[in-house]
Amino acid sequence: YTRQLGENLSIFNPDEASQLIGQFGMGFLSAFLVASEVVLTTRSYKDGSPTLQWRSNGDVHYELIEVDDVPIGTSVELHIKANASFMLNEGILTETISQYSDFLPIPVYLNGGFYPINAQRPPWEAIDPQQATREYIEKTFRVASPLAIIELNDQIVDLGHDTMTIPLEGFVFIPRGSVASVQEFGDMNVFIRRMFICERQRDLLPAWARFVRGVVDCTYLQPTASREELHQDDNFMFIQQAIEEQLLKGIRRIAEEEPKVWKEIVNGHVQLILRWAVQDNEFFEEVADLITFPTT
């Protein structure tokens, strides 16, 4: 239903369509992983609407009744299983909300708190995107003062017979390293329509990009039914291509316009850069004239 609704809205109201996050209908069912019973009470904003209450223990049976009037809106009550009681820990709840709902525009409050737990927008939509992105990197990746941040934007890809615009939002960044650093990264945190899908996704970045990390939000990505991974279809490959092109363009810009920063990048990740330049001819062509290193 959500997919059909999204297709209808995409013609007349694309902004509203982009906010729909449902796809497989499993989100609500997942409540029964931690709840022995779920009670949903809802009342429409329309005058004279009844207040309906739905109750289920997670099997094929459920109860639907009218109850006394309550304020307009919807409440969902979960009766937590004993073996899932750890989920009621405030720290765990806060961390979970921050991870999965941080970019959603709907504020999420916990235990009557005055401020919402989630940021409600990604860093690239902040008033000061550069500062917000650096703060997000430090909070999420535990990386202070990255050497460089490369913004991701919509990109046109060539299909041979036609072109297609890939809607991309996000960034990649280069962490600091040491001269002897061989620590590999090369992973992305993935969002679709602002909903967190997975972290440390390594296939969206090119194999040579083991010295960068990032965040991407793209409506063309398709999650699996479990929402823990991505379908590696044609769109996935086009997005790979778009990210690689923007990453290479960003690296070359840094090397040409910010030589001091580029020197720090090379010094911090020289072993990885040289190793992948040897293995990947295209990457070699891009960086061969940008790297200097001592020889015997």
Steps between C-alpha positions, in 0.01 A plus 500: 500500500776744591681432172180564303429815701854622437465446124175699497640783711824519301312662212311770689681528833860368481598659833232306685585183308865528608396485868334157472723236655282185495573232246447139608253538790741338744570803718191459713532121515848541645340637818413142594869411517510685832130523599261231623206729420450816298211742551437769239246775578413753233254779429466688171505878482161492320197611703295217648768237443497211747800408711618155391722263693682206343659233721710198404738244649681454170310199366226491235235626745435858603232708670359825361257702713373853554610666824428825680617815326866588524689796347547497124805296399645153542674323786675164481552313826747212518491251787865399507599136533710412803798398286485836318477718810852631433340709223343718771844621605504874430853491361419220255180675389682829448774334295245308289291810428811698410619231261180415316292820520756779515416641155120455516318836512263380775631585851546201734482566875596258776353486851336839470827673416491865395727453197459238224756219484538515123657785302205498251719586204827380348809719545506608133165679556621694804543879502878443504540167315880489531501539878200268542671233289819517709297471820308205355821322399641542850178377664427208264843382385702615804733684262617847598620751239491290179759597241240568230126481436362451149132580451280266293246651260258391229682368197414418141622156390531384141287195417632474145169565327387759753596672826359479853526737794601322821360682807787502750540665837777449753876520520822302515786596726864410546600425862840583636759223496864445581796453269490127563119478496357201314156512670232445238166679495320529166148480645178700487205551734189471283169684528197479274251787526672600827443157657817323615554168318847370578851603602843403368368421151821434306376437146371850422855638506762393246744234621788749502321739737608324818617824655160674493165463680166664442124537516259476207125548461357393165138415415616272216655250741282201585523333842452127546188381682691493829612862434852406607663496156456629145400336174799525267297570187563731202419812704753389762771490233402842364523642853841335544613670180366840609670481841832392347498785247424760767762355734771510231400853402518606865842341551641674191354834611663463842836407344491802268346764727603386850849347466564514876186293569586258219847451648340412836271252326788331319718492811215357706390231256794451265519122542135451407514749212812341348370146548172572325670703226703189419187283490260736322611651168228765491586619850869500404427728205317742729764527773831421327579867437377608845718286725867537586693264725867434572686235304842339538 
